[in-house]
Amino acid sequence: LVKIGNASNSVVERVRNLRKSGYGGVNDWQLMKTVEIDYNKPYKAEKESHRLLKKIGYHKVIIYVPTGSPTNKRQPALELFTCTVEQAIRTITVMANKTNL
């Protein structure tokens, strides 16, 4: 599985939180690549990457219970894709570099 997302805190902290929560039922997330994105459009690049990968058929929604959840409430992991890491990196890089986002 591949997750494409942005981090409002440090990327190292974001990966730590993904592991700790067991995002998508996975607790061994690894940071494979960071991509610099214009400060004004990080969510646009992420959204367009998700849209494209979903259109191609790589989107995977997994319902999981976050590790340590006090309510054991199930929730969806919506930023997961079954493409290769290389395909994800290529997609987010292209979307980040688009000037018309």
C-alpha positions as CSV (number, residue, x, y, z in Angstrom):
1,L,0.0,0.0,0.0
2,V,1.0,3.6,-0.7
3,K,-0.2,6.7,1.1
4,I,-0.1,10.1,-0.5
5,G,-0.6,13.0,1.8
6,N,0.8,16.2,3.2
7,A,2.0,17.0,6.7
8,S,1.2,20.1,8.6
9,N,3.9,19.1,11.1
10,S,7.3,17.5,10.2
11,V,7.1,14.6,7.9
12,V,9.0,12.5,10.4
13,E,6.4,13.3,13.0
14,R,3.6,12.5,10.5
15,V,5.1,9.0,9.8
16,R,5.5,8.4,13.5
17,N,1.8,9.2,14.0
18,L,0.7,7.0,11.1
19,R,2.6,4.1,12.7
20,K,1.3,4.8,16.2
21,S,-2.3,5.0,15.0
22,G,-2.0,2.0,12.7
23,Y,-3.4,4.0,9.8
24,G,-5.2,1.7,7.4
25,G,-4.3,-1.3,9.6
26,V,-0.6,-0.8,8.9
27,N,1.9,0.0,11.7
28,D,5.2,-0.1,9.7
29,W,4.8,3.0,7.4
30,Q,8.0,4.2,5.8
31,L,8.7,7.6,4.3
32,M,9.8,6.9,0.7
33,K,9.9,10.4,-0.8
34,T,9.1,14.0,0.0
35,V,8.2,16.5,-2.7
36,E,8.4,20.2,-2.3
37,I,5.1,21.8,-3.2
38,D,4.3,25.5,-3.5
39,Y,3.0,26.7,-0.1
40,N,-0.2,27.9,-1.6
41,K,-1.2,24.6,-3.3
42,P,-0.2,21.5,-1.2
43,Y,-3.8,20.3,-0.9
44,K,-4.5,20.9,-4.6
45,A,-1.5,18.7,-5.6
46,E,-2.6,16.0,-3.2
47,K,-6.2,16.1,-4.3
48,E,-5.3,15.9,-8.0
49,S,-3.0,13.0,-7.3
50,H,-5.7,11.2,-5.4
51,R,-8.2,11.9,-8.2
52,L,-5.9,10.6,-11.0
53,L,-4.9,7.4,-9.1
54,K,-8.5,6.8,-8.2
55,K,-9.6,7.2,-11.8
56,I,-6.9,4.7,-12.9
57,G,-8.3,2.2,-10.3
58,Y,-5.6,2.3,-7.6
59,H,-7.7,3.7,-4.8
60,K,-8.1,1.4,-1.8
61,V,-10.3,2.3,1.2
62,I,-9.6,0.3,4.3
63,I,-11.8,0.4,7.4
64,Y,-9.7,0.2,10.5
65,V,-9.7,0.9,14.3
66,P,-6.9,3.3,15.2
67,T,-4.5,1.8,17.7
68,G,-5.2,3.2,21.1
69,S,-8.6,4.5,20.2
70,P,-10.6,5.0,23.4
71,T,-13.9,4.3,21.6
72,N,-12.7,1.5,19.3
73,K,-14.6,3.3,16.5
74,R,-13.9,2.0,13.0
75,Q,-13.0,4.7,10.5
76,P,-11.9,4.8,6.8
77,A,-8.4,5.3,5.6
78,L,-9.0,7.3,2.5
79,E,-5.5,8.1,1.2
80,L,-4.3,4.7,0.3
81,F,-3.4,3.4,-3.2
82,T,-2.3,0.0,-4.6
83,C,0.0,1.5,-7.2
84,T,3.8,1.2,-6.9
85,V,5.8,3.7,-4.9
86,E,7.4,4.8,-8.2
87,Q,3.9,5.5,-9.7
88,A,2.9,7.5,-6.7
89,I,6.0,9.5,-6.7
90,R,5.7,10.3,-10.4
91,T,2.0,11.3,-10.0
92,I,2.6,13.6,-7.0
93,T,5.7,15.1,-8.7
94,V,3.8,15.9,-11.9
95,M,0.8,17.4,-9.9
96,A,3.2,19.5,-7.7
97,N,4.8,20.9,-10.8
98,K,1.6,21.8,-12.6
99,T,1.2,25.6,-12.7
100,N,-2.5,25.6,-13.4
101,L,-3.6,23.9,-10.2
